[in-house]
């Protein structure tokens, strides 16, 4: 197992260095052609690799680097993830065009600058458009009907925000948009299905994001569950304590009965299955509940919708997928999950998967939007 892990790490590093070398060489050819004698190859490669490896440097040096330096490196590295994807998609097409033009006996002095500036223009457009999609959240509205009574309630309005990813990249500025839009809905209940923070809890504390998040209001309360990034960061007790201070209850394989009318079930993330404590089966969490009352499940990763339906859940709320965040990654998430975004009815279960409010890595979204869900549940009269 240890050897397999080492081999996997070496393969990932080989891909990272190989892809970055491929991008770096193309950028060098373009810049050298544009700058002429003022271009210095040695300086270029030093700067290039500092940028290309900045996220890795921030992660490795997080314990020794000043917080500000680590944050800058992480921001630069996050944007570079987008550049890696753009390079992976654009440069092979550029090379193909170069080959065709070379066979057509077109002078390199003619096509090299044109192709280079075309690539630059495409990347700038994608960056600006992707940043807009990530920074301007939309409200997705879903109306579902559950054939159960919830006391004298006719309906319930729930605000749902998954994958906020608060940290070095997504901070108070974006968080204030969440607070304003959610409070503007006047929800009865607020649910946060995982990945509230982005790995490390220190930026959340350092920049006092709890004060901003604490402005969220709902009469029936605010509940959250753990996502895979809370497990990656490894600061779960500190995260739970920070949430408790601002009135957010984190459900870890727990079931809450609200006003004796409605159940909220919060599952630990699937990542807990790799820990010694594990996580309980959903059927076990629903033991003792009244099947005649509505049951809402929060499970960060949208796996096993059939099991949720068989267990008696009426609504299942998830996130995690980001809908790929940047196209064409949605083609991958679509293959990995039965439902990677949107709504699906499965038996009596209403499954909803959000593309998320925040971002992981680059604050860029292409083919997806930053979103908040407004879920209205209508009950049997």
C-alpha angles and dihedrals in degrees: 000000000000092000090049090053092050091049091049092051092048091050091051091049091048090053092047094049093041094051093044091048089052092050092043093053092052091047090049092053091049096046093044089053092049099042100037116186093001091067113103112199096198095051090045095056093046092053092041095055093044088056095040093050098035095109091051090047090051091051096045094043098040092112097049106029121086112260093247093052092047091050093051091049091049093049092049091046092049092055089046090060086064090049090052091054093045090049092049091053102036107037098060088054089048090051090049090052090049090053093050093047091047091053088049088056093241112159114254088224087065103045104031097071092040094052091043094053091044089056091047091051092049093049093048091049092049091047094051095042093045092049090052091051091050097044100043108063122202129208115239113202123208126179118194133172123218117198092223135092122245100192110272094334115123093187144352127217115212129185112210125192119172131179098020090160096197111194140085095339104033108045144153095306093061092036091058088059089056092050093048095047096042094047088046089062090058090219124195090216137015121211127188111193100200144296094069088155130037106239100286120063094196096087089049090057097036094054094039094237089161090073091057095042090047089069090074109111134194127152094224093048142250121277131184139181132207121266130199091267092060086056093045090053092048094212097114099136090048091046093050090049092050091050092048090055091059097042100262114133114210111212114210107184089327136135122213123197109212118206088334087282110083139031125221113195118194117193128199112247119271087250087074089071087074092055129082092249095051120183134274124254114256091239089059091050090054095052109119095020121125106251089203090069126073117269123202118190127198113201115162098213114051099229129138101016087168091060091050090051092047091049090058102255115155099194130021119192121195143157129171099113099077081202084271089303092228123043133271088030089083087074087064097046089047089059095044099051134042086222116019096168139002131013134330131175112214112177105304092338122106105203120193125182119190125210086221138244100252134035138243116223111347116028086234129119124186119174089007137065137217102255147181119203123226105197119188114191118198117203133209111269 
